Structures are given as structure tokens and as C-alpha cells.
């Protein structure tokens, strides 16, 4: 087997050029070019007693069965045609490791992965029919190369820590079944995201006391709620993630209280820190059964979303529960999502309290914010 390993995120730290440079204008000009990225910067950083890079782990695994590993960890060399110095071509599989530096005290200027990532992937995919891209970073990246026919898989690894290489090899070689789900939406382009930016360069010279203000007017319409409101297509939705096995859901059932409920918590009760105690009363239970329909063990993450009656003026749907289940092939298990008064209420600015809305709720269950095949409508029995 002929394996190619490419990208500056694959290399051992000893291959890196990790320097901390302060430029003539006083700005940070850190060069974190070549070397794996296992943690973030600032308060998100840490020191390792040891670290296993992806390249080191891949070479170790390949050696165990006599595979050939060829690699280039300089993105500029890849872009300038360095792949044609390798032989034989094409390779059986190419693994491309990208990274995005992030730290407190500064914002990213782009949602692309760093160091000419797009050209790096495109250069590899142009000569490798099976290209797998691994991303290291703290937050979303846009993926303009995701539709390339030779990009056959994408692994959002984020920051795996000191066992970064071994963890990734376990996934790519099938020892461990991936089960992570996106905690954010990946849009198709940067322009698809709502922006609230200030120009840092201009701010250094302004005397306007309001120039630093950034007004956040989106309210509850953030991430998947924003994309739902705009009816916008996305690259990968909130909650999405693939597995080496498959799962199916039973019909969703919803149990509501037998007795009438007050629309608001009692005004006579003492309100401790954290909110009125009545907000944590369990009122509704939504149940669904998950079955592993594939041939290998894996973990599913069924999710429950709720659409509110019009009175609440809420987003199209809101996540109200999720649970991770490890299932053997053919195994089934029921999940019970318990909805508390707080989950079912909205904040009434007129009454200045949490209020249960009148009308029909819509409970939806599935495996991502846009994969919700099971649903059930219900109404709460409210006191007159």
C-alpha cells in the first residue's frame, strides 16, 4: 500500500518553526508553520510531557504491515508541484492535514484553514483519487474544496491533545468508530455567516469612544437558527456527523401531563439564584428508540428539537435534548427526553416572567438539525 501524508498539520513538532516574533509595529507575528497543532493558544494552551504527531503514528502503523509512506509537510512545496517528486504515483490514499491557529485576544481574519489550505488540498486531490482531509482548529472552517470528486472524506479532529496522532490513526484505520457531532454549522462560504466586525487597524488611531462597539442584534437567531430563518443551504448542519455504521429511529411518542398547568410559575414562591424552582419541574417526556442497523458497533446521538407555538415568537426550532448511545450491531435502546417547564416556556416581556405558550408544539427527533425524520405535535393542558 502506498500512503501519502501531506500538509503542515501532520509534522512532528521537532520539524516545526515555532517562533514568537514581535514586528516593528508591535503586533504579534508568530510563525506556527510546520508542526501538528494539538491545542489552542492563550488560555487554551498547555504543555505536553510527550506528543505523538499524525505523521509519526501513521508511519508506525504502516510499518506494521509493510506499507510505504511518502510525505511532504511544507504546504508551499506541495502547491509548487512537490508531489511530482514522489514515486510511485498515484498513491492509494492521500491524507492531508490542515490547521487553523486560534488564541484569545485576537480574532481570526478568515474562516479558511491556514497556510494556503485550499491550494494545498486542491494540489493533492488533483493527483490522488482518494484524498482524506483532517482539520485541526478551535472553531468552524469553510471548506471550498469539499465538493472535489477526489476528496472522499473529511475528519474534523479539532484539538485531540498529546495523543493526536494515535487518535486519528485509530479512526482512519477503523479501530474506533467515529461518533462526534458538529456543535456548529459549517456554511458554504464566509459570506453565508452574519458578520459583526470592527476594523482593528483603524481602531488604533480613532478617538471615537463608540468605535469599538459591536452591536449584536440577532437575539436567539444564532448558528442553525439563523440559517433556518434564512432558509439557507449549508455545507454541513449543526449536529451532523458520520459513522462506520447506520442507525434508524422508531416513531416519536410524547407524554403530556394529565392535569392542567399554570401558564407561569407562582409569584408567591421565593426565587433562589438560578431561577424559579418551578422552572425545573419535569412536564413532558418525548421517547424514541434507536437501533444500530449496521454491521459494526457504534455510537448514535439522537437529538430532540422543539418548535413553539406562534405566541412565543421563537426560532423555527430549538435543540432541547440529546443523548449518546453505544450500540452493538442489531441492538436497540430507548431514549427518554424529559422537558422541563423552562424548556417549554418563553420569556414574556409584558409579564416579565417565563410563560407556557398556548397552542401546538412540534417535537422533532433525528441525527442532526436538518435530519429529523420523526415528529409529533402536542399541546399542553393549561389552566384557564
HELIX and SHEET records of a PDB file:
HELIX    1   1 UNK A   13  UNK A   15  5                                   3    
HELIX    2   2 UNK A   42  UNK A   44  5                                   3    
HELIX    3   3 UNK A   54  UNK A   63  1                                  10    
HELIX    4   4 UNK A   75  UNK A   79  1                                   5    
HELIX    5   5 UNK A   82  UNK A   85  5                                   4    
HELIX    6   6 UNK A  117  UNK A  125  1                                   9    
HELIX    7   7 UNK A  164  UNK A  172  1                                   9    
HELIX    8   8 UNK A  190  UNK A  192  5                                   3    
HELIX    9   9 UNK A  200  UNK A  203  1                                   4    
HELIX   10  10 UNK A  224  UNK A  229  1                                   6    
HELIX   11  11 UNK A  277  UNK A  280  5                                   4    
HELIX   12  12 UNK A  310  UNK A  312  5                                   3    
HELIX   13  13 UNK A  341  UNK A  344  1                                   4    
SHEET    1   A 5 UNK A  68  UNK A  72  0                                        
SHEET    2   A 5 UNK A   2  UNK A   6  1                                        
SHEET    3   A 5 UNK A  93  UNK A  99  1                                        
SHEET    4   A 5 UNK A 131  UNK A 136  1                                        
SHEET    5   A 5 UNK A 151  UNK A 156  1                                        
SHEET    1   B 2 UNK A  18  UNK A  19  0                                        
SHEET    2   B 2 UNK A  31  UNK A  32 -1                                        
SHEET    1   C 3 UNK A 247  UNK A 249  0                                        
SHEET    2   C 3 UNK A 282  UNK A 292 -1                                        
SHEET    3   C 3 UNK A 253  UNK A 255 -1                                        
SHEET    1   D 3 UNK A 247  UNK A 249  0                                        
SHEET    2   D 3 UNK A 282  UNK A 292 -1                                        
SHEET    3   D 3 UNK A 332  UNK A 340 -1                                        
SHEET    1   E 4 UNK A 318  UNK A 327  0                                        
SHEET    2   E 4 UNK A 298  UNK A 307 -1                                        
SHEET    3   E 4 UNK A 360  UNK A 366 -1                                        
SHEET    4   E 4 UNK A 374  UNK A 379 -1                                        
SHEET    1   F 2 UNK A 345  UNK A 348  0                                        
SHEET    2   F 2 UNK A 353  UNK A 356 -1                                        
END                                                                             
